[in-house]
Structures are given as C-alpha cells and as structure tokens.
Amino acid sequence: MPAPEPDLRASFNLPFAEQLEFFRGKVPLDTERWDDIWQGAHDKSFIVAGAKGDLLADLMGAVDKAIEKGTGLEEFRKDFKQQVAKHGWTGWTGEGTPAGEAWRTRVIWETNLRTSYMAGRYAQLTDPDLLARRPYWKYIHSEAVTNPRPQHLAWSGLVLRHDHPFWQTHFPPNGFGCQCRVTSVRAPGPDDATTPPEGWDKVGENGTLPGVGKGWAYAPGRSVAEDLREIVGGKVSVLPAEVGAALAASVAKNAPAMVRATDAAFAEFFDKAYAERDRPQGSMMVVGAMRTQWVEGMAKAGVAPATAEIVTRADDVAHTFRPEKDAPMETNIFRNLPRLLRAPTAVILDTTHARPAPIPLS
C-alpha cells in the first residue's frame, strides 16, 4: 500500500497573510504550455496549461480556497473535478487515468501553494527590522523528501548574506516538488558552509543552473513589489506634486508589498552607505513621497515643490553616523527613514532664511 501523500498545511502554517496577498495579486492568464511564461513572470500570472477563460478563473478560486482555508489536496481534487466537468474541459494532460489525474492535480495544487508560501516568506525575510538583526539566510533541505536532489542536499546548511546573488536564482522552491526552505540567522555557525559550491552559477547546455529546474531560477515574490516600486517611483517623479502625492498615498494604502519593498531597498542602500561611510558617496534613492497637505502647505508658503518625491543621498546616510561613526548600524534611527516618512510625529517646513519661524505642515 503506497504511503499517504504529505499534508502541506502543517509546514505552511496556513492561513498566511503575505502568502494570500501574493497569490491574490496574480491575474489569470490563458496559456497552452506551462513554460509559455518564464520564471518571475509567474509572480504576476496564474496559469494552468491549457485552461482558459472562466475555467481558469474558477481553478484560481479553488487554489485561493486551499491557501486561505488550509484545505488539503483531496479537497482541491474535488474542486478541480467539479470545475472541469462544469466547463467541459477535455484533452488535458493527465486526463483519463487515476494516476495521471492524481499527478496533474497534485502539481497544480502543490506548485501554487509552495511558490506562494515562499513568496510570503521572502516578504517576511526582507523586512528591514529583521534584516538588521538577522542579515544572513540559511538554506534548509527538507528531511521529509525521500528522494532528495543531490544539489539541494548539498546546499542545506549554506549561509550567505541576504543580498548574495545566490538567492536571486536559488531561493526555493528550485523545481517541481522541491520542499526546501530558507530561514534567517544572525551569522554563520561554526559548521555552516559560507561559500556556494563551485560552478553554482554556471548555466549548462540545457540552459539551466545546476540543481535548479527549468524555469525555476528566480525568487518567488521578488519581482512583484520591486517592479511596482519602480513604476510608481517613475510616475511620482514626473507628475505634478499634488497628483504625485495622491498617487503615492493610494499605492501605499493598497499595495503593502510595494511598501515592504521600499523599506527593504532602503535598508540595503543604508547598509551599503554605512559600509562605505569613510569614502565619498554619490548614489541617491527615492525613499518616499510627500503628502498632499504637505504640498499644499509649501505652496501657501511660496515654495511649491515641482514633484512629491523625497530623495536622500548616501552622503546623508553617512553623515548620520558622525561623530559616533562606529555605532552599530541597526541602532541608527535613520535606517527606518521610509517608515518615519509614512508616519511622522511632526513635519516642519524650514523657512529659516525667509521667515522668523518654521511652518508646521502636519
């Protein structure tokens, strides 16, 4: 008698807010093959090869149910069978045999649960507060896997900084059925590996990296927030200040993933500026946007801004460490600048050169 299939609910600890947020940000996309879209594009699209239109939307709803309610594989199989019959879908890969149908439903269910779960974990692991305390990530191979991939097993215990290029292509899952995971740590332990195996980033003749399945060389969830942050940032910089401020406020309210991406990006910018604080700096970063009332207040004071974006320089970051230049970077409040700008105690317009006193803006 075959061993029962593992229930992923225990390992996924559902429900999981970041996981749901990631999955519900996808758009159903009609495709013929699973590789019609590539790697990070899966962050934005829900596909089931061959399924289209209303059927695809209903299948996405079935996966959403599994994520939100923590229902298992058998429940998904019932939902899948019901939706396939409802829409009259035939000719799909796996149809016609119990083994084929079991395999196809498991691939759809498990792949979506695992990628969305790890996308949620990526969002948690890149939280600036956590990165300040635990800046290293550790690759962990699942002991539940009975036939482990040799490379995945070899990577278990590998500890690298969160910004190491390894994680851009090897953040799990690294193939269909991969159950590997990542956790954060303060620093490598005495028995941890701290260098990826030689040749880890060498693309083979088949176009894949060693140990990484075709189409899996990306970190689930990484592209969504970063792409949105770049798009919004670009628009805010060219729109009139009041319009840009309104756009930024709306996005901050309705796109928490983008807010987290901004915080994480600034934390990296800050850490780099800290490491190079004794050398000349030149880089800049958009860290937020002014609120509408700030823009209006400045206009009334006769100093109307051209744009709502707020920019800081690496020089400014380095300056915050003087005169205590050797203070731990995680103790510097400036590291939380994007969050401070979203919820300030007070905002004052400095009019020292034009008026006798500053003007409160909020």
QUIZI-V910120 format. One record per residue. N is the residue number from 1. OMEGA is omega in whole degrees, -180 to 180 (* if undefined). NEAR is the number of other C-alpha atoms within 8 Angstrom. D_CENTER is the distance of its C-alpha to the mean C-alpha in Angstrom with 1 decimal. Layout:
n=N omega=OMEGA near=NEAR d_center=D_CENTER
n=N omega=OMEGA near=NEAR d_center=D_CENTER
//
This chain:
n=1 omega=-178 near=2 d_center=40.7
n=2 omega=178 near=3 d_center=37.0
n=3 omega=180 near=4 d_center=34.6
n=4 omega=179 near=4 d_center=32.5
n=5 omega=-177 near=4 d_center=29.0
n=6 omega=178 near=4 d_center=26.5
n=7 omega=-174 near=7 d_center=25.0
n=8 omega=-176 near=7 d_center=21.2
n=9 omega=-178 near=10 d_center=21.3
n=10 omega=-178 near=7 d_center=22.4
n=11 omega=-178 near=5 d_center=19.6
n=12 omega=177 near=8 d_center=16.9
n=13 omega=-179 near=7 d_center=18.6
n=14 omega=-3 near=10 d_center=18.1
n=15 omega=-169 near=9 d_center=17.7
n=16 omega=-170 near=12 d_center=14.2
n=17 omega=-178 near=7 d_center=13.0
n=18 omega=178 near=11 d_center=9.2
n=19 omega=179 near=14 d_center=10.0
n=20 omega=180 near=14 d_center=12.5
n=21 omega=179 near=8 d_center=10.6
n=22 omega=-175 near=13 d_center=8.2
n=23 omega=-178 near=9 d_center=11.5
n=24 omega=174 near=8 d_center=13.6
n=25 omega=180 near=7 d_center=11.8
n=26 omega=177 near=10 d_center=13.2
n=27 omega=177 near=8 d_center=16.7
n=28 omega=-177 near=10 d_center=19.4
n=29 omega=178 near=9 d_center=20.6
n=30 omega=178 near=12 d_center=24.0
n=31 omega=175 near=12 d_center=24.3
n=32 omega=-177 near=8 d_center=27.1
n=33 omega=-178 near=7 d_center=25.3
n=34 omega=-179 near=9 d_center=22.0
n=35 omega=174 near=6 d_center=21.4
n=36 omega=171 near=7 d_center=22.3
n=37 omega=-166 near=7 d_center=18.6
n=38 omega=171 near=8 d_center=16.9
n=39 omega=-174 near=10 d_center=13.8
n=40 omega=178 near=12 d_center=10.7
n=41 omega=177 near=8 d_center=13.0
n=42 omega=177 near=9 d_center=12.6
n=43 omega=-172 near=12 d_center=9.2
n=44 omega=-173 near=10 d_center=11.6
n=45 omega=172 near=10 d_center=14.7
n=46 omega=-180 near=10 d_center=16.4
n=47 omega=166 near=11 d_center=19.3
n=48 omega=-172 near=10 d_center=22.2
n=49 omega=178 near=9 d_center=24.5
n=50 omega=-179 near=9 d_center=27.6
n=51 omega=-176 near=12 d_center=26.7
n=52 omega=172 near=10 d_center=27.0
n=53 omega=-176 near=7 d_center=27.4
n=54 omega=177 near=6 d_center=28.1
n=55 omega=-179 near=11 d_center=28.0
n=56 omega=178 near=14 d_center=24.4
n=57 omega=179 near=10 d_center=23.5
n=58 omega=177 near=9 d_center=25.4
n=59 omega=176 near=11 d_center=23.7
n=60 omega=177 near=10 d_center=20.3
n=61 omega=178 near=8 d_center=22.0
n=62 omega=177 near=11 d_center=23.1
n=63 omega=177 near=12 d_center=19.7
n=64 omega=178 near=11 d_center=18.5
n=65 omega=-180 near=10 d_center=21.6
n=66 omega=-180 near=11 d_center=20.9
n=67 omega=-175 near=14 d_center=17.4
n=68 omega=-174 near=10 d_center=18.9
n=69 omega=179 near=8 d_center=22.3
n=70 omega=178 near=10 d_center=21.7
n=71 omega=-174 near=10 d_center=24.4
n=72 omega=-176 near=10 d_center=25.1
n=73 omega=-178 near=9 d_center=25.7
n=74 omega=177 near=6 d_center=29.3
n=75 omega=178 near=8 d_center=28.4
n=76 omega=179 near=14 d_center=26.0
n=77 omega=177 near=10 d_center=28.8
n=78 omega=179 near=8 d_center=31.1
n=79 omega=179 near=10 d_center=28.9
n=80 omega=-179 near=11 d_center=28.4
n=81 omega=180 near=8 d_center=32.1
n=82 omega=-178 near=8 d_center=32.9
n=83 omega=178 near=11 d_center=30.7
n=84 omega=178 near=11 d_center=32.0
n=85 omega=-179 near=8 d_center=35.5
n=86 omega=-175 near=6 d_center=35.0
n=87 omega=177 near=7 d_center=33.9
n=88 omega=-179 near=6 d_center=36.3
n=89 omega=178 near=8 d_center=33.8
n=90 omega=178 near=6 d_center=35.6
n=91 omega=-178 near=5 d_center=35.4
n=92 omega=-178 near=7 d_center=31.9
n=93 omega=-179 near=6 d_center=31.1
n=94 omega=-178 near=11 d_center=32.3
n=95 omega=171 near=9 d_center=34.6
n=96 omega=178 near=6 d_center=38.1
n=97 omega=178 near=7 d_center=37.8
n=98 omega=-179 near=6 d_center=36.5
n=99 omega=-180 near=7 d_center=34.8
n=100 omega=180 near=11 d_center=33.2
n=101 omega=177 near=11 d_center=32.0
n=102 omega=180 near=10 d_center=30.7
n=103 omega=-176 near=9 d_center=28.8
n=104 omega=-179 near=10 d_center=27.2
n=105 omega=179 near=11 d_center=26.2
n=106 omega=180 near=10 d_center=24.7
n=107 omega=-179 near=10 d_center=22.6
n=108 omega=-176 near=9 d_center=21.2
n=109 omega=-174 near=11 d_center=20.7
n=110 omega=-179 near=9 d_center=19.3
n=111 omega=-179 near=11 d_center=17.0
n=112 omega=178 near=9 d_center=15.3
n=113 omega=-178 near=10 d_center=15.3
n=114 omega=-179 near=10 d_center=14.0
n=115 omega=179 near=10 d_center=11.1
n=116 omega=177 near=14 d_center=10.0
n=117 omega=-179 near=11 d_center=10.8
n=118 omega=174 near=14 d_center=8.9
n=119 omega=176 near=15 d_center=5.6
n=120 omega=178 near=15 d_center=6.9
n=121 omega=178 near=10 d_center=8.0
n=122 omega=178 near=12 d_center=5.1
n=123 omega=179 near=12 d_center=4.6
n=124 omega=-176 near=8 d_center=8.3
n=125 omega=-180 near=10 d_center=8.9
n=126 omega=174 near=11 d_center=7.7
n=127 omega=-176 near=11 d_center=10.0
n=128 omega=180 near=10 d_center=12.8
n=129 omega=179 near=6 d_center=15.6
n=130 omega=179 near=10 d_center=14.5
n=131 omega=179 near=12 d_center=14.0
n=132 omega=-178 near=9 d_center=17.4
n=133 omega=-175 near=8 d_center=19.0
n=134 omega=-173 near=11 d_center=17.3
n=135 omega=-179 near=13 d_center=16.1
n=136 omega=177 near=14 d_center=16.5
n=137 omega=-178 near=13 d_center=14.7
n=138 omega=179 near=13 d_center=17.1
n=139 omega=-178 near=13 d_center=17.1
n=140 omega=177 near=12 d_center=19.0
n=141 omega=-178 near=11 d_center=20.9
n=142 omega=178 near=8 d_center=21.9
n=143 omega=-179 near=5 d_center=25.7
n=144 omega=-179 near=4 d_center=25.9
n=145 omega=-177 near=7 d_center=25.7
n=146 omega=178 near=5 d_center=29.4
n=147 omega=-174 near=4 d_center=29.1
n=148 omega=171 near=7 d_center=26.4
n=149 omega=-176 near=7 d_center=25.4
n=150 omega=-178 near=7 d_center=27.2
n=151 omega=-180 near=8 d_center=24.3
n=152 omega=178 near=11 d_center=21.8
n=153 omega=180 near=9 d_center=24.6
n=154 omega=-180 near=6 d_center=25.3
n=155 omega=-177 near=11 d_center=21.8
n=156 omega=-177 near=10 d_center=22.0
n=157 omega=177 near=9 d_center=22.5
n=158 omega=-179 near=13 d_center=21.0
n=159 omega=180 near=14 d_center=19.7
n=160 omega=174 near=11 d_center=18.0
n=161 omega=-177 near=8 d_center=16.4
n=162 omega=-178 near=9 d_center=12.7
n=163 omega=176 near=5 d_center=13.2
n=164 omega=-179 near=8 d_center=15.5
n=165 omega=179 near=6 d_center=15.2
n=166 omega=-175 near=9 d_center=15.6
n=167 omega=179 near=10 d_center=12.0
n=168 omega=-178 near=10 d_center=11.0
n=169 omega=-174 near=10 d_center=13.4
n=170 omega=175 near=12 d_center=14.1
n=171 omega=-173 near=13 d_center=11.1
n=172 omega=6 near=13 d_center=12.7
n=173 omega=-177 near=15 d_center=13.9
n=174 omega=178 near=13 d_center=16.0
n=175 omega=178 near=10 d_center=18.4
n=176 omega=178 near=8 d_center=19.9
n=177 omega=179 near=8 d_center=20.7
n=178 omega=-180 near=8 d_center=18.8
n=179 omega=179 near=10 d_center=18.5
n=180 omega=179 near=12 d_center=17.2
n=181 omega=-179 near=12 d_center=14.7
n=182 omega=174 near=10 d_center=13.5
n=183 omega=-180 near=9 d_center=14.7
n=184 omega=179 near=10 d_center=15.1
n=185 omega=180 near=10 d_center=18.6
n=186 omega=-177 near=8 d_center=20.7
n=187 omega=178 near=8 d_center=22.3
n=188 omega=175 near=11 d_center=23.5
n=189 omega=-176 near=5 d_center=26.3
n=190 omega=-178 near=4 d_center=29.7
n=191 omega=-177 near=4 d_center=29.1
n=192 omega=172 near=9 d_center=25.6
n=193 omega=-178 near=9 d_center=25.2
n=194 omega=178 near=8 d_center=23.7
n=195 omega=178 near=7 d_center=23.9
n=196 omega=179 near=9 d_center=22.5
n=197 omega=179 near=5 d_center=25.4
n=198 omega=178 near=4 d_center=27.3
n=199 omega=-177 near=6 d_center=26.3
n=200 omega=-177 near=8 d_center=22.8
n=201 omega=-180 near=7 d_center=21.6
n=202 omega=-180 near=7 d_center=24.8
n=203 omega=-179 near=9 d_center=24.4
n=204 omega=-179 near=8 d_center=27.2
n=205 omega=179 near=5 d_center=29.7
n=206 omega=177 near=5 d_center=27.8
n=207 omega=-179 near=7 d_center=24.8
n=208 omega=175 near=12 d_center=22.6
n=209 omega=180 near=12 d_center=21.6
n=210 omega=177 near=11 d_center=23.6
n=211 omega=-179 near=9 d_center=22.3
n=212 omega=-178 near=11 d_center=19.4
n=213 omega=179 near=11 d_center=20.3
n=214 omega=179 near=8 d_center=20.8
n=215 omega=-177 near=9 d_center=17.7
n=216 omega=-176 near=11 d_center=15.3
n=217 omega=178 near=14 d_center=14.7
n=218 omega=177 near=11 d_center=11.0
n=219 omega=-179 near=15 d_center=7.8
n=220 omega=177 near=14 d_center=6.7
n=221 omega=-175 near=15 d_center=3.6
n=222 omega=-172 near=10 d_center=3.7
n=223 omega=-172 near=10 d_center=6.6
n=224 omega=-176 near=11 d_center=6.5
n=225 omega=-179 near=13 d_center=6.1
n=226 omega=178 near=11 d_center=7.8
n=227 omega=-180 near=8 d_center=10.4
n=228 omega=180 near=9 d_center=11.1
n=229 omega=180 near=11 d_center=11.6
n=230 omega=-180 near=8 d_center=13.9
n=231 omega=-179 near=8 d_center=15.8
n=232 omega=180 near=9 d_center=16.4
n=233 omega=179 near=10 d_center=17.4
n=234 omega=-180 near=8 d_center=19.7
n=235 omega=-179 near=9 d_center=21.3
n=236 omega=-176 near=18 d_center=21.9
n=237 omega=-177 near=10 d_center=23.6
n=238 omega=179 near=8 d_center=26.1
n=239 omega=171 near=9 d_center=26.8
n=240 omega=-171 near=10 d_center=29.7
n=241 omega=-178 near=13 d_center=28.7
n=242 omega=180 near=11 d_center=29.3
n=243 omega=179 near=9 d_center=27.4
n=244 omega=179 near=17 d_center=24.4
n=245 omega=179 near=16 d_center=24.4
n=246 omega=179 near=10 d_center=24.5
n=247 omega=-179 near=9 d_center=21.6
n=248 omega=180 near=11 d_center=19.4
n=249 omega=-180 near=9 d_center=20.6
n=250 omega=-180 near=8 d_center=19.9
n=251 omega=180 near=9 d_center=16.3
n=252 omega=-179 near=10 d_center=15.7
n=253 omega=-171 near=7 d_center=17.4
n=254 omega=-179 near=6 d_center=15.8
n=255 omega=-179 near=8 d_center=12.2
n=256 omega=179 near=8 d_center=10.8
n=257 omega=179 near=9 d_center=7.1
n=258 omega=178 near=14 d_center=8.9
n=259 omega=178 near=10 d_center=10.8
n=260 omega=-180 near=12 d_center=8.3
n=261 omega=178 near=12 d_center=7.2
n=262 omega=179 near=12 d_center=11.0
n=263 omega=-179 near=13 d_center=11.8
n=264 omega=-180 near=11 d_center=9.8
n=265 omega=180 near=8 d_center=11.3
n=266 omega=178 near=12 d_center=14.6
n=267 omega=177 near=11 d_center=14.6
n=268 omega=178 near=8 d_center=14.5
n=269 omega=-180 near=10 d_center=17.1
n=270 omega=-178 near=11 d_center=19.1
n=271 omega=179 near=9 d_center=19.2
n=272 omega=179 near=8 d_center=20.4
n=273 omega=178 near=13 d_center=23.0
n=274 omega=-178 near=10 d_center=24.1
n=275 omega=-177 near=6 d_center=24.7
n=276 omega=-172 near=10 d_center=26.6
n=277 omega=179 near=11 d_center=28.4
n=278 omega=-180 near=5 d_center=31.8
n=279 omega=180 near=5 d_center=31.3
n=280 omega=-179 near=7 d_center=31.4
n=281 omega=179 near=10 d_center=28.1
n=282 omega=-176 near=7 d_center=27.4
n=283 omega=179 near=6 d_center=23.7
n=284 omega=178 near=8 d_center=22.5
n=285 omega=173 near=9 d_center=19.3
n=286 omega=-175 near=9 d_center=18.9
n=287 omega=-180 near=12 d_center=17.9
n=288 omega=180 near=10 d_center=18.8
n=289 omega=178 near=12 d_center=21.4
n=290 omega=175 near=10 d_center=24.8
n=291 omega=-179 near=10 d_center=25.8
n=292 omega=-178 near=9 d_center=28.5
n=293 omega=177 near=8 d_center=31.1
n=294 omega=179 near=10 d_center=30.5
n=295 omega=-180 near=15 d_center=31.1
n=296 omega=180 near=10 d_center=34.2
n=297 omega=178 near=9 d_center=35.5
n=298 omega=179 near=13 d_center=35.3
n=299 omega=180 near=10 d_center=37.1
n=300 omega=180 near=8 d_center=39.8
n=301 omega=178 near=7 d_center=40.3
n=302 omega=179 near=6 d_center=40.8
n=303 omega=-177 near=7 d_center=37.7
n=304 omega=-180 near=10 d_center=35.5
n=305 omega=178 near=9 d_center=32.3
n=306 omega=-179 near=6 d_center=31.5
n=307 omega=-178 near=12 d_center=27.8
n=308 omega=-174 near=16 d_center=25.5
n=309 omega=177 near=15 d_center=23.0
n=310 omega=-175 near=9 d_center=23.1
n=311 omega=173 near=9 d_center=22.9
n=312 omega=-180 near=10 d_center=23.5
n=313 omega=175 near=11 d_center=24.7
n=314 omega=176 near=13 d_center=24.3
n=315 omega=-180 near=11 d_center=28.0
n=316 omega=179 near=8 d_center=27.4
n=317 omega=-179 near=13 d_center=25.0
n=318 omega=-178 near=13 d_center=27.6
n=319 omega=-177 near=8 d_center=30.3
n=320 omega=-179 near=8 d_center=28.9
n=321 omega=179 near=11 d_center=29.8
n=322 omega=3 near=7 d_center=33.5
n=323 omega=-178 near=4 d_center=35.8
n=324 omega=-172 near=6 d_center=33.9
n=325 omega=-178 near=6 d_center=32.1
n=326 omega=178 near=5 d_center=31.5
n=327 omega=179 near=8 d_center=29.9
n=328 omega=-175 near=6 d_center=26.7
n=329 omega=-177 near=9 d_center=23.7
n=330 omega=178 near=8 d_center=22.0
n=331 omega=-177 near=6 d_center=25.1
n=332 omega=-177 near=10 d_center=24.8
n=333 omega=-179 near=7 d_center=24.0
n=334 omega=179 near=7 d_center=23.0
n=335 omega=179 near=10 d_center=19.7
n=336 omega=-175 near=10 d_center=18.7
n=337 omega=-180 near=9 d_center=20.1
n=338 omega=179 near=11 d_center=17.4
n=339 omega=177 near=8 d_center=17.9
n=340 omega=180 near=8 d_center=21.6
n=341 omega=179 near=9 d_center=21.8
n=342 omega=-178 near=7 d_center=20.3
n=343 omega=-177 near=6 d_center=22.8
n=344 omega=174 near=7 d_center=25.8
n=345 omega=178 near=4 d_center=29.0
n=346 omega=177 near=7 d_center=31.0
n=347 omega=-175 near=8 d_center=30.8
n=348 omega=174 near=9 d_center=33.9
n=349 omega=-179 near=9 d_center=35.1
n=350 omega=179 near=7 d_center=36.9
n=351 omega=-175 near=10 d_center=40.3
n=352 omega=-176 near=8 d_center=42.2
n=353 omega=-176 near=5 d_center=43.9
n=354 omega=-176 near=5 d_center=44.8
n=355 omega=-178 near=7 d_center=45.4
n=356 omega=-176 near=7 d_center=46.8
n=357 omega=175 near=7 d_center=43.7
n=358 omega=-179 near=10 d_center=39.9
n=359 omega=176 near=8 d_center=38.8
n=360 omega=177 near=8 d_center=36.4
n=361 omega=176 near=11 d_center=33.7
n=362 omega=* near=7 d_center=32.2
//
